[in-house]
Amino acid sequence: MSIFEYDQEKHIRQEREEAWEEGHAEGQSSGLKLAETIFRLSREGKSIEEISAQCSLSEEQIRKLLGQAEE
């Protein structure tokens, strides 16, 4: 490729798309790990309050993930 064929806008757009895809994949991975932790703690008999404190999520978020109605 010669210097005359270089398209800076296209290059920047491609870099952004790649960065977004990497960030998206990383976010999915960390979300899955968090969900696994929540389900494991629930199976171990931890209360919603304990899971909430340990995972830094609201009790409402934990209940939604576990499919439980509010008590």
N, CA, C, O and CB atoms as a CASP TS submission, in Angstrom:
PFRMAT TS
TARGET T0000
AUTHOR 0000-0000-0000
METHOD Language model
MODEL 1
PARENT N/A
ATOM      1  N   MET     1       0.847  -1.165   0.000  1.00  0.00           N
ATOM      2  CA  MET     1       0.000   0.000   0.000  1.00  0.00           C
ATOM      3  C   MET     1       0.897   1.233   0.000  1.00  0.00           C
ATOM      4  O   MET     1       1.818   1.352   0.808  1.00  0.00           O
ATOM      5  CB  MET     1      -0.966  -0.005   1.218  1.00  0.00           C
ATOM      6  N   SER     2       0.615   2.125  -0.901  1.00  0.00           N
ATOM      7  CA  SER     2       1.383   3.360  -0.921  1.00  0.00           C
ATOM      8  C   SER     2       0.769   4.369   0.033  1.00  0.00           C
ATOM      9  O   SER     2      -0.365   4.207   0.484  1.00  0.00           O
ATOM     10  CB  SER     2       1.453   3.936  -2.343  1.00  0.00           C
ATOM     11  N   ILE     3       1.516   5.392   0.329  1.00  0.00           N
ATOM     12  CA  ILE     3       1.033   6.418   1.255  1.00  0.00           C
ATOM     13  C   ILE     3      -0.193   7.133   0.694  1.00  0.00           C
ATOM     14  O   ILE     3      -0.978   7.692   1.460  1.00  0.00           O
ATOM     15  CB  ILE     3       2.142   7.433   1.552  1.00  0.00           C
ATOM     16  N   PHE     4      -0.369   7.127  -0.601  1.00  0.00           N
ATOM     17  CA  PHE     4      -1.512   7.797  -1.219  1.00  0.00           C
ATOM     18  C   PHE     4      -2.801   7.010  -1.060  1.00  0.00           C
ATOM     19  O   PHE     4      -3.890   7.558  -1.233  1.00  0.00           O
ATOM     20  CB  PHE     4      -1.242   8.033  -2.684  1.00  0.00           C
ATOM     21  N   GLU     5      -2.687   5.719  -0.728  1.00  0.00           N
ATOM     22  CA  GLU     5      -3.863   4.874  -0.567  1.00  0.00           C
ATOM     23  C   GLU     5      -4.354   4.830   0.880  1.00  0.00           C
ATOM     24  O   GLU     5      -5.421   4.277   1.147  1.00  0.00           O
ATOM     25  CB  GLU     5      -3.557   3.473  -1.046  1.00  0.00           C
ATOM     26  N   TYR     6      -3.607   5.394   1.801  1.00  0.00           N
ATOM     27  CA  TYR     6      -3.958   5.346   3.209  1.00  0.00           C
ATOM     28  C   TYR     6      -5.190   6.206   3.488  1.00  0.00           C
ATOM     29  O   TYR     6      -5.246   7.379   3.121  1.00  0.00           O
ATOM     30  CB  TYR     6      -2.777   5.808   4.068  1.00  0.00           C
ATOM     31  N   ASP     7      -6.169   5.594   4.143  1.00  0.00           N
ATOM     32  CA  ASP     7      -7.404   6.294   4.502  1.00  0.00           C
ATOM     33  C   ASP     7      -7.467   6.347   6.029  1.00  0.00           C
ATOM     34  O   ASP     7      -7.824   5.359   6.672  1.00  0.00           O
ATOM     35  CB  ASP     7      -8.682   5.578   3.892  1.00  0.00           C
ATOM     36  N   GLN     8      -7.125   7.491   6.603  1.00  0.00           N
ATOM     37  CA  GLN     8      -7.042   7.630   8.049  1.00  0.00           C
ATOM     38  C   GLN     8      -8.396   7.391   8.721  1.00  0.00           C
ATOM     39  O   GLN     8      -8.455   6.715   9.747  1.00  0.00           O
ATOM     40  CB  GLN     8      -6.519   9.012   8.409  1.00  0.00           C
ATOM     41  N   GLU     9      -9.465   7.922   8.172  1.00  0.00           N
ATOM     42  CA  GLU     9     -10.792   7.732   8.761  1.00  0.00           C
ATOM     43  C   GLU     9     -11.176   6.260   8.793  1.00  0.00           C
ATOM     44  O   GLU     9     -11.719   5.777   9.787  1.00  0.00           O
ATOM     45  CB  GLU     9     -11.840   8.526   7.981  1.00  0.00           C
ATOM     46  N   LYS    10     -10.897   5.555   7.718  1.00  0.00           N
ATOM     47  CA  LYS    10     -11.197   4.125   7.664  1.00  0.00           C
ATOM     48  C   LYS    10     -10.367   3.374   8.708  1.00  0.00           C
ATOM     49  O   LYS    10     -10.872   2.486   9.395  1.00  0.00           O
ATOM     50  CB  LYS    10     -10.924   3.562   6.246  1.00  0.00           C
ATOM     51  N   HIS    11      -9.105   3.737   8.816  1.00  0.00           N
ATOM     52  CA  HIS    11      -8.224   3.093   9.785  1.00  0.00           C
ATOM     53  C   HIS    11      -8.733   3.320  11.209  1.00  0.00           C
ATOM     54  O   HIS    11      -8.788   2.378  11.999  1.00  0.00           O
ATOM     55  CB  HIS    11      -6.787   3.623   9.640  1.00  0.00           C
ATOM     56  N   ILE    12      -9.099   4.540  11.540  1.00  0.00           N
ATOM     57  CA  ILE    12      -9.608   4.855  12.878  1.00  0.00           C
ATOM     58  C   ILE    12     -10.902   4.103  13.142  1.00  0.00           C
ATOM     59  O   ILE    12     -11.095   3.576  14.237  1.00  0.00           O
ATOM     60  CB  ILE    12      -9.832   6.372  13.035  1.00  0.00           C
ATOM     61  N   ARG    13     -11.790   4.044  12.158  1.00  0.00           N
ATOM     62  CA  ARG    13     -13.057   3.311  12.307  1.00  0.00           C
ATOM     63  C   ARG    13     -12.797   1.833  12.579  1.00  0.00           C
ATOM     64  O   ARG    13     -13.449   1.236  13.436  1.00  0.00           O
ATOM     65  CB  ARG    13     -13.929   3.471  11.043  1.00  0.00           C
ATOM     66  N   GLN    14     -11.856   1.243  11.858  1.00  0.00           N
ATOM     67  CA  GLN    14     -11.518  -0.164  12.066  1.00  0.00           C
ATOM     68  C   GLN    14     -10.929  -0.395  13.459  1.00  0.00           C
ATOM     69  O   GLN    14     -11.246  -1.388  14.115  1.00  0.00           O
ATOM     70  CB  GLN    14     -10.530  -0.636  10.995  1.00  0.00           C
ATOM     71  N   GLU    15     -10.076   0.521  13.903  1.00  0.00           N
ATOM     72  CA  GLU    15      -9.493   0.406  15.245  1.00  0.00           C
ATOM     73  C   GLU    15     -10.587   0.480  16.309  1.00  0.00           C
ATOM     74  O   GLU    15     -10.564  -0.287  17.271  1.00  0.00           O
ATOM     75  CB  GLU    15      -8.442   1.518  15.480  1.00  0.00           C
ATOM     76  N   ARG    16     -11.532   1.383  16.148  1.00  0.00           N
ATOM     77  CA  ARG    16     -12.636   1.512  17.105  1.00  0.00           C
ATOM     78  C   ARG    16     -13.475   0.248  17.148  1.00  0.00           C
ATOM     79  O   ARG    16     -13.840  -0.223  18.225  1.00  0.00           O
ATOM     80  CB  ARG    16     -13.517   2.709  16.750  1.00  0.00           C
ATOM     81  N   GLU    17     -13.785  -0.307  15.975  1.00  0.00           N
ATOM     82  CA  GLU    17     -14.589  -1.525  15.911  1.00  0.00           C
ATOM     83  C   GLU    17     -13.882  -2.679  16.619  1.00  0.00           C
ATOM     84  O   GLU    17     -14.505  -3.437  17.362  1.00  0.00           O
ATOM     85  CB  GLU    17     -14.882  -1.899  14.450  1.00  0.00           C
ATOM     86  N   GLU    18     -12.579  -2.804  16.382  1.00  0.00           N
ATOM     87  CA  GLU    18     -11.814  -3.869  17.033  1.00  0.00           C
ATOM     88  C   GLU    18     -11.789  -3.677  18.548  1.00  0.00           C
ATOM     89  O   GLU    18     -11.947  -4.634  19.305  1.00  0.00           O
ATOM     90  CB  GLU    18     -10.378  -3.913  16.483  1.00  0.00           C
ATOM     91  N   ALA    19     -11.592  -2.448  18.977  1.00  0.00           N
ATOM     92  CA  ALA    19     -11.561  -2.167  20.416  1.00  0.00           C
ATOM     93  C   ALA    19     -12.920  -2.444  21.041  1.00  0.00           C
ATOM     94  O   ALA    19     -12.996  -2.980  22.147  1.00  0.00           O
ATOM     95  CB  ALA    19     -11.143  -0.708  20.678  1.00  0.00           C
ATOM     96  N   TRP    20     -14.000  -2.082  20.341  1.00  0.00           N
ATOM     97  CA  TRP    20     -15.346  -2.340  20.862  1.00  0.00           C
ATOM     98  C   TRP    20     -15.574  -3.840  21.000  1.00  0.00           C
ATOM     99  O   TRP    20     -16.088  -4.300  22.020  1.00  0.00           O
ATOM    100  CB  TRP    20     -16.421  -1.715  19.941  1.00  0.00           C
ATOM    101  N   GLU    21     -15.195  -4.602  19.980  1.00  0.00           N
ATOM    102  CA  GLU    21     -15.386  -6.049  20.018  1.00  0.00           C
ATOM    103  C   GLU    21     -14.601  -6.675  21.170  1.00  0.00           C
ATOM    104  O   GLU    21     -15.107  -7.564  21.854  1.00  0.00           O
ATOM    105  CB  GLU    21     -14.962  -6.678  18.686  1.00  0.00           C
ATOM    106  N   GLU    22     -13.362  -6.214  21.386  1.00  0.00           N
ATOM    107  CA  GLU    22     -12.553  -6.735  22.487  1.00  0.00           C
ATOM    108  C   GLU    22     -13.191  -6.391  23.828  1.00  0.00           C
ATOM    109  O   GLU    22     -13.265  -7.236  24.720  1.00  0.00           O
ATOM    110  CB  GLU    22     -11.120  -6.176  22.418  1.00  0.00           C
ATOM    111  N   GLY    23     -13.646  -5.161  23.968  1.00  0.00           N
ATOM    112  CA  GLY    23     -14.288  -4.737  25.206  1.00  0.00           C
ATOM    113  C   GLY    23     -15.583  -5.487  25.461  1.00  0.00           C
ATOM    114  O   GLY    23     -15.887  -5.852  26.596  1.00  0.00           O
ATOM    115  N   HIS    24     -16.336  -5.714  24.409  1.00  0.00           N
ATOM    116  CA  HIS    24     -17.602  -6.446  24.526  1.00  0.00           C
ATOM    117  C   HIS    24     -17.344  -7.877  24.994  1.00  0.00           C
ATOM    118  O   HIS    24     -18.026  -8.375  25.889  1.00  0.00           O
ATOM    119  CB  HIS    24     -18.358  -6.451  23.175  1.00  0.00           C
ATOM    120  N   ALA    25     -16.365  -8.529  24.388  1.00  0.00           N
ATOM    121  CA  ALA    25     -16.026  -9.906  24.774  1.00  0.00           C
ATOM    122  C   ALA    25     -15.537  -9.964  26.217  1.00  0.00           C
ATOM    123  O   ALA    25     -15.884 -10.882  26.960  1.00  0.00           O
ATOM    124  CB  ALA    25     -14.953 -10.482  23.832  1.00  0.00           C
ATOM    125  N   GLU    26     -14.727  -8.977  26.611  1.00  0.00           N
ATOM    126  CA  GLU    26     -14.217  -8.941  27.978  1.00  0.00           C
ATOM    127  C   GLU    26     -15.363  -8.719  28.970  1.00  0.00           C
ATOM    128  O   GLU    26     -15.389  -9.328  30.040  1.00  0.00           O
ATOM    129  CB  GLU    26     -13.152  -7.832  28.128  1.00  0.00           C
ATOM    130  N   GLY    27     -16.303  -7.850  28.612  1.00  0.00           N
ATOM    131  CA  GLY    27     -17.457  -7.596  29.471  1.00  0.00           C
ATOM    132  C   GLY    27     -18.328  -8.828  29.633  1.00  0.00           C
ATOM    133  O   GLY    27     -18.808  -9.118  30.728  1.00  0.00           O
ATOM    134  N   GLN    28     -18.530  -9.549  28.545  1.00  0.00           N
ATOM    135  CA  GLN    28     -19.315 -10.787  28.625  1.00  0.00           C
ATOM    136  C   GLN    28     -18.633 -11.796  29.534  1.00  0.00           C
ATOM    137  O   GLN    28     -19.288 -12.465  30.334  1.00  0.00           O
ATOM    138  CB  GLN    28     -19.522 -11.392  27.226  1.00  0.00           C
ATOM    139  N   SER    29     -17.343 -11.901  29.410  1.00  0.00           N
ATOM    140  CA  SER    29     -16.597 -12.863  30.222  1.00  0.00           C
ATOM    141  C   SER    29     -16.693 -12.516  31.705  1.00  0.00           C
ATOM    142  O   SER    29     -16.934 -13.396  32.532  1.00  0.00           O
ATOM    143  CB  SER    29     -15.127 -12.906  29.786  1.00  0.00           C
ATOM    144  N   SER    30     -16.508 -11.246  32.045  1.00  0.00           N
ATOM    145  CA  SER    30     -16.577 -10.879  33.457  1.00  0.00           C
ATOM    146  C   SER    30     -18.008 -10.997  33.976  1.00  0.00           C
ATOM    147  O   SER    30     -18.210 -11.328  35.144  1.00  0.00           O
ATOM    148  CB  SER    30     -16.051  -9.451  33.667  1.00  0.00           C
ATOM    149  N   GLY    31     -19.001 -10.733  33.131  1.00  0.00           N
ATOM    150  CA  GLY    31     -20.396 -10.900  33.536  1.00  0.00           C
ATOM    151  C   GLY    31     -20.740 -12.351  33.808  1.00  0.00           C
ATOM    152  O   GLY    31     -21.464 -12.662  34.753  1.00  0.00           O
ATOM    153  N   LEU    32     -20.217 -13.235  32.976  1.00  0.00           N
ATOM    154  CA  LEU    32     -20.459 -14.664  33.185  1.00  0.00           C
ATOM    155  C   LEU    32     -19.805 -15.145  34.475  1.00  0.00           C
ATOM    156  O   LEU    32     -20.385 -15.946  35.208  1.00  0.00           O
ATOM    157  CB  LEU    32     -19.934 -15.477  31.993  1.00  0.00           C
ATOM    158  N   LYS    33     -18.607 -14.660  34.751  1.00  0.00           N
ATOM    159  CA  LYS    33     -17.926 -15.041  35.991  1.00  0.00           C
ATOM    160  C   LYS    33     -18.722 -14.564  37.202  1.00  0.00           C
ATOM    161  O   LYS    33     -18.851 -15.284  38.192  1.00  0.00           O
ATOM    162  CB  LYS    33     -16.495 -14.459  36.028  1.00  0.00           C
ATOM    163  N   LEU    34     -19.255 -13.344  37.117  1.00  0.00           N
ATOM    164  CA  LEU    34     -20.050 -12.810  38.220  1.00  0.00           C
ATOM    165  C   LEU    34     -21.320 -13.644  38.411  1.00  0.00           C
ATOM    166  O   LEU    34     -21.688 -13.965  39.541  1.00  0.00           O
ATOM    167  CB  LEU    34     -20.410 -11.328  37.962  1.00  0.00           C
ATOM    168  N   ALA    35     -21.986 -13.995  37.311  1.00  0.00           N
ATOM    169  CA  ALA    35     -23.197 -14.810  37.398  1.00  0.00           C
ATOM    170  C   ALA    35     -22.879 -16.181  38.000  1.00  0.00           C
ATOM    171  O   ALA    35     -23.635 -16.680  38.832  1.00  0.00           O
ATOM    172  CB  ALA    35     -23.841 -14.973  36.003  1.00  0.00           C
ATOM    173  N   GLU    36     -21.782 -16.781  37.591  1.00  0.00           N
ATOM    174  CA  GLU    36     -21.379 -18.073  38.159  1.00  0.00           C
ATOM    175  C   GLU    36     -21.168 -17.960  39.661  1.00  0.00           C
ATOM    176  O   GLU    36     -21.573 -18.840  40.420  1.00  0.00           O
ATOM    177  CB  GLU    36     -20.096 -18.585  37.483  1.00  0.00           C
ATOM    178  N   THR    37     -20.537 -16.878  40.084  1.00  0.00           N
ATOM    179  CA  THR    37     -20.305 -16.657  41.516  1.00  0.00           C
ATOM    180  C   THR    37     -21.624 -16.529  42.260  1.00  0.00           C
ATOM    181  O   THR    37     -21.798 -17.117  43.327  1.00  0.00           O
ATOM    182  CB  THR    37     -19.450 -15.398  41.741  1.00  0.00           C
ATOM    183  N   ILE    38     -22.553 -15.766  41.700  1.00  0.00           N
ATOM    184  CA  ILE    38     -23.857 -15.574  42.334  1.00  0.00           C
ATOM    185  C   ILE    38     -24.594 -16.899  42.474  1.00  0.00           C
ATOM    186  O   ILE    38     -25.133 -17.197  43.539  1.00  0.00           O
ATOM    187  CB  ILE    38     -24.706 -14.583  41.529  1.00  0.00           C
ATOM    188  N   PHE    39     -24.622 -17.692  41.412  1.00  0.00           N
ATOM    189  CA  PHE    39     -25.312 -18.986  41.467  1.00  0.00           C
ATOM    190  C   PHE    39     -24.626 -19.943  42.446  1.00  0.00           C
ATOM    191  O   PHE    39     -25.293 -20.694  43.158  1.00  0.00           O
ATOM    192  CB  PHE    39     -25.367 -19.619  40.066  1.00  0.00           C
ATOM    193  N   ARG    40     -23.300 -19.911  42.475  1.00  0.00           N
ATOM    194  CA  ARG    40     -22.566 -20.770  43.416  1.00  0.00           C
ATOM    195  C   ARG    40     -22.896 -20.383  44.853  1.00  0.00           C
ATOM    196  O   ARG    40     -23.166 -21.248  45.687  1.00  0.00           O
ATOM    197  CB  ARG    40     -21.039 -20.671  43.172  1.00  0.00           C
ATOM    198  N   LEU    41     -22.873 -19.095  45.139  1.00  0.00           N
ATOM    199  CA  LEU    41     -23.184 -18.645  46.500  1.00  0.00           C
ATOM    200  C   LEU    41     -24.613 -19.010  46.886  1.00  0.00           C
ATOM    201  O   LEU    41     -24.880 -19.371  48.032  1.00  0.00           O
ATOM    202  CB  LEU    41     -22.978 -17.130  46.624  1.00  0.00           C
ATOM    203  N   SER    42     -25.525 -18.914  45.929  1.00  0.00           N
ATOM    204  CA  SER    42     -26.916 -19.276  46.195  1.00  0.00           C
ATOM    205  C   SER    42     -27.031 -20.768  46.511  1.00  0.00           C
ATOM    206  O   SER    42     -27.737 -21.154  47.443  1.00  0.00           O
ATOM    207  CB  SER    42     -27.808 -18.914  44.990  1.00  0.00           C
ATOM    208  N   ARG    43     -26.338 -21.605  45.735  1.00  0.00           N
ATOM    209  CA  ARG    43     -26.354 -23.050  45.987  1.00  0.00           C
ATOM    210  C   ARG    43     -25.746 -23.388  47.345  1.00  0.00           C
ATOM    211  O   ARG    43     -26.137 -24.366  47.982  1.00  0.00           O
ATOM    212  CB  ARG    43     -25.598 -23.790  44.882  1.00  0.00           C
ATOM    213  N   GLU    44     -24.792 -22.575  47.781  1.00  0.00           N
ATOM    214  CA  GLU    44     -24.160 -22.792  49.076  1.00  0.00           C
ATOM    215  C   GLU    44     -25.045 -22.328  50.230  1.00  0.00           C
ATOM    216  O   GLU    44     -24.691 -22.491  51.398  1.00  0.00           O
ATOM    217  CB  GLU    44     -22.825 -22.073  49.128  1.00  0.00           C
ATOM    218  N   GLY    45     -26.194 -21.751  49.896  1.00  0.00           N
ATOM    219  CA  GLY    45     -27.129 -21.353  50.930  1.00  0.00           C
ATOM    220  C   GLY    45     -26.973 -19.930  51.435  1.00  0.00           C
ATOM    221  O   GLY    45     -27.568 -19.564  52.449  1.00  0.00           O
ATOM    222  N   LYS    46     -26.190 -19.130  50.749  1.00  0.00           N
ATOM    223  CA  LYS    46     -26.015 -17.734  51.159  1.00  0.00           C
ATOM    224  C   LYS    46     -27.309 -16.968  50.917  1.00  0.00           C
ATOM    225  O   LYS    46     -28.045 -17.253  49.973  1.00  0.00           O
ATOM    226  CB  LYS    46     -24.837 -17.072  50.392  1.00  0.00           C
ATOM    227  N   SER    47     -27.575 -15.997  51.776  1.00  0.00           N
ATOM    228  CA  SER    47     -28.784 -15.181  51.622  1.00  0.00           C
ATOM    229  C   SER    47     -28.584 -14.137  50.520  1.00  0.00           C
ATOM    230  O   SER    47     -27.460 -13.844  50.110  1.00  0.00           O
ATOM    231  CB  SER    47     -29.149 -14.488  52.963  1.00  0.00           C
ATOM    232  N   ILE    48     -29.700 -13.592  50.059  1.00  0.00           N
ATOM    233  CA  ILE    48     -29.650 -12.536  49.046  1.00  0.00           C
ATOM    234  C   ILE    48     -28.789 -11.378  49.550  1.00  0.00           C
ATOM    235  O   ILE    48     -28.003 -10.805  48.795  1.00  0.00           O
ATOM    236  CB  ILE    48     -31.080 -12.039  48.693  1.00  0.00           C
ATOM    237  N   GLU    49     -28.941 -11.041  50.816  1.00  0.00           N
ATOM    238  CA  GLU    49     -28.179  -9.935  51.401  1.00  0.00           C
ATOM    239  C   GLU    49     -26.677 -10.220  51.380  1.00  0.00           C
ATOM    240  O   GLU    49     -25.877  -9.341  51.059  1.00  0.00           O
ATOM    241  CB  GLU    49     -28.641  -9.674  52.841  1.00  0.00           C
ATOM    242  N   GLU    50     -26.300 -11.458  51.724  1.00  0.00           N
ATOM    243  CA  GLU    50     -24.879 -11.829  51.724  1.00  0.00           C
ATOM    244  C   GLU    50     -24.305 -11.810  50.312  1.00  0.00           C
ATOM    245  O   GLU    50     -23.195 -11.324  50.093  1.00  0.00           O
ATOM    246  CB  GLU    50     -24.687 -13.220  52.349  1.00  0.00           C
ATOM    247  N   ILE    51     -25.061 -12.338  49.358  1.00  0.00           N
ATOM    248  CA  ILE    51     -24.606 -12.354  47.966  1.00  0.00           C
ATOM    249  C   ILE    51     -24.467 -10.923  47.458  1.00  0.00           C
ATOM    250  O   ILE    51     -23.493 -10.585  46.786  1.00  0.00           O
ATOM    251  CB  ILE    51     -25.589 -13.158  47.069  1.00  0.00           C
ATOM    252  N   SER    52     -25.441 -10.093  47.783  1.00  0.00           N
ATOM    253  CA  SER    52     -25.421  -8.692  47.363  1.00  0.00           C
ATOM    254  C   SER    52     -24.173  -7.989  47.872  1.00  0.00           C
ATOM    255  O   SER    52     -23.504  -7.279  47.122  1.00  0.00           O
ATOM    256  CB  SER    52     -26.672  -7.966  47.859  1.00  0.00           C
ATOM    257  N   ALA    53     -23.864  -8.184  49.136  1.00  0.00           N
ATOM    258  CA  ALA    53     -22.687  -7.537  49.733  1.00  0.00           C
ATOM    259  C   ALA    53     -21.393  -8.040  49.104  1.00  0.00           C
ATOM    260  O   ALA    53     -20.477  -7.258  48.850  1.00  0.00           O
ATOM    261  CB  ALA    53     -22.657  -7.780  51.246  1.00  0.00           C
ATOM    262  N   GLN    54     -21.317  -9.333  48.855  1.00  0.00           N
ATOM    263  CA  GLN    54     -20.087  -9.916  48.325  1.00  0.00           C
ATOM    264  C   GLN    54     -19.862  -9.549  46.858  1.00  0.00           C
ATOM    265  O   GLN    54     -18.722  -9.376  46.425  1.00  0.00           O
ATOM    266  CB  GLN    54     -20.123 -11.429  48.478  1.00  0.00           C
ATOM    267  N   CYS    55     -20.952  -9.430  46.093  1.00  0.00           N
ATOM    268  CA  CYS    55     -20.826  -9.195  44.654  1.00  0.00           C
ATOM    269  C   CYS    55     -21.009  -7.734  44.256  1.00  0.00           C
ATOM    270  O   CYS    55     -20.911  -7.394  43.077  1.00  0.00           O
ATOM    271  CB  CYS    55     -21.826 -10.035  43.920  1.00  0.00           C
ATOM    272  N   SER    56     -21.271  -6.881  45.222  1.00  0.00           N
ATOM    273  CA  SER    56     -21.448  -5.443  44.967  1.00  0.00           C
ATOM    274  C   SER    56     -22.578  -5.160  43.975  1.00  0.00           C
ATOM    275  O   SER    56     -22.451  -4.299  43.104  1.00  0.00           O
ATOM    276  CB  SER    56     -20.148  -4.845  44.442  1.00  0.00           C
ATOM    277  N   LEU    57     -23.669  -5.886  44.116  1.00  0.00           N
ATOM    278  CA  LEU    57     -24.882  -5.655  43.325  1.00  0.00           C
ATOM    279  C   LEU    57     -26.036  -5.446  44.290  1.00  0.00           C
ATOM    280  O   LEU    57     -25.967  -5.858  45.448  1.00  0.00           O
ATOM    281  CB  LEU    57     -25.173  -6.851  42.345  1.00  0.00           C
ATOM    282  N   SER    58     -27.091  -4.808  43.816  1.00  0.00           N
ATOM    283  CA  SER    58     -28.246  -4.608  44.685  1.00  0.00           C
ATOM    284  C   SER    58     -28.976  -5.929  44.905  1.00  0.00           C
ATOM    285  O   SER    58     -28.857  -6.862  44.111  1.00  0.00           O
ATOM    286  CB  SER    58     -29.203  -3.558  44.084  1.00  0.00           C
ATOM    287  N   GLU    59     -29.722  -5.988  45.986  1.00  0.00           N
ATOM    288  CA  GLU    59     -30.503  -7.191  46.268  1.00  0.00           C
ATOM    289  C   GLU    59     -31.513  -7.439  45.153  1.00  0.00           C
ATOM    290  O   GLU    59     -31.794  -8.587  44.808  1.00  0.00           O
ATOM    291  CB  GLU    59     -31.222  -7.066  47.626  1.00  0.00           C
ATOM    292  N   GLU    60     -32.059  -6.361  44.590  1.00  0.00           N
ATOM    293  CA  GLU    60     -33.013  -6.490  43.485  1.00  0.00           C
ATOM    294  C   GLU    60     -32.359  -7.147  42.271  1.00  0.00           C
ATOM    295  O   GLU    60     -32.973  -7.996  41.624  1.00  0.00           O
ATOM    296  CB  GLU    60     -33.575  -5.111  43.099  1.00  0.00           C
ATOM    297  N   GLN    61     -31.126  -6.766  41.958  1.00  0.00           N
ATOM    298  CA  GLN    61     -30.407  -7.355  40.826  1.00  0.00           C
ATOM    299  C   GLN    61     -30.149  -8.845  41.066  1.00  0.00           C
ATOM    300  O   GLN    61     -30.270  -9.658  40.150  1.00  0.00           O
ATOM    301  CB  GLN    61     -29.072  -6.614  40.590  1.00  0.00           C
ATOM    302  N   ILE    62     -29.797  -9.191  42.287  1.00  0.00           N
ATOM    303  CA  ILE    62     -29.548 -10.598  42.621  1.00  0.00           C
ATOM    304  C   ILE    62     -30.835 -11.400  42.472  1.00  0.00           C
ATOM    305  O   ILE    62     -30.832 -12.487  41.894  1.00  0.00           O
ATOM    306  CB  ILE    62     -28.989 -10.735  44.062  1.00  0.00           C
ATOM    307  N   ARG    63     -31.931 -10.866  42.991  1.00  0.00           N
ATOM    308  CA  ARG    63     -33.221 -11.573  42.892  1.00  0.00           C
ATOM    309  C   ARG    63     -33.616 -11.787  41.427  1.00  0.00           C
ATOM    310  O   ARG    63     -34.082 -12.864  41.055  1.00  0.00           O
ATOM    311  CB  ARG    63     -34.333 -10.781  43.630  1.00  0.00           C
ATOM    312  N   LYS    64     -33.428 -10.760  40.605  1.00  0.00           N
ATOM    313  CA  LYS    64     -33.761 -10.882  39.176  1.00  0.00           C
ATOM    314  C   LYS    64     -32.945 -11.996  38.528  1.00  0.00           C
ATOM    315  O   LYS    64     -33.481 -12.826  37.795  1.00  0.00           O
ATOM    316  CB  LYS    64     -33.510  -9.544  38.441  1.00  0.00           C
ATOM    317  N   LEU    65     -31.659 -12.005  38.804  1.00  0.00           N
ATOM    318  CA  LEU    65     -30.794 -13.016  38.208  1.00  0.00           C
ATOM    319  C   LEU    65     -31.176 -14.412  38.664  1.00  0.00           C
ATOM    320  O   LEU    65     -31.150 -15.358  37.876  1.00  0.00           O
ATOM    321  CB  LEU    65     -29.343 -12.739  38.553  1.00  0.00           C
ATOM    322  N   LEU    66     -31.528 -14.540  39.924  1.00  0.00           N
ATOM    323  CA  LEU    66     -31.907 -15.852  40.457  1.00  0.00           C
ATOM    324  C   LEU    66     -33.356 -16.213  40.164  1.00  0.00           C
ATOM    325  O   LEU    66     -33.793 -17.327  40.453  1.00  0.00           O
ATOM    326  CB  LEU    66     -31.675 -15.886  41.947  1.00  0.00           C
ATOM    327  N   GLY    67     -34.100 -15.274  39.590  1.00  0.00           N
ATOM    328  CA  GLY    67     -35.498 -15.538  39.250  1.00  0.00           C
ATOM    329  C   GLY    67     -36.396 -15.627  40.460  1.00  0.00           C
ATOM    330  O   GLY    67     -37.367 -16.383  40.460  1.00  0.00           O
ATOM    331  N   GLN    68     -36.086 -14.868  41.486  1.00  0.00           N
ATOM    332  CA  GLN    68     -36.882 -14.906  42.711  1.00  0.00           C
ATOM    333  C   GLN    68     -37.718 -13.643  42.822  1.00  0.00           C
ATOM    334  O   GLN    68     -37.282 -12.550  42.461  1.00  0.00           O
ATOM    335  CB  GLN    68     -35.977 -15.066  43.951  1.00  0.00           C
ATOM    336  N   ALA    69     -38.937 -13.822  43.333  1.00  0.00           N
ATOM    337  CA  ALA    69     -39.809 -12.670  43.590  1.00  0.00           C
ATOM    338  C   ALA    69     -39.312 -11.972  44.842  1.00  0.00           C
ATOM    339  O   ALA    69     -38.678 -12.585  45.700  1.00  0.00           O
ATOM    340  CB  ALA    69     -41.309 -13.103  43.747  1.00  0.00           C
ATOM    341  N   GLU    70     -39.606 -10.693  44.935  1.00  0.00           N
ATOM    342  CA  GLU    70     -39.215  -9.955  46.144  1.00  0.00           C
ATOM    343  C   GLU    70     -39.948 -10.494  47.350  1.00  0.00           C
ATOM    344  O   GLU    70     -41.127 -10.843  47.287  1.00  0.00           O
ATOM    345  CB  GLU    70     -39.496  -8.453  45.986  1.00  0.00           C
ATOM    346  N   GLU    71     -39.230 -10.551  48.434  1.00  0.00           N
ATOM    347  CA  GLU    71     -39.820 -11.096  49.673  1.00  0.00           C
ATOM    348  C   GLU    71     -40.389  -9.991  50.507  1.00  0.00           C
ATOM    349  O   GLU    71     -40.928 -10.245  51.585  1.00  0.00           O
ATOM    350  CB  GLU    71     -38.784 -11.880  50.487  1.00  0.00           C
TER
END
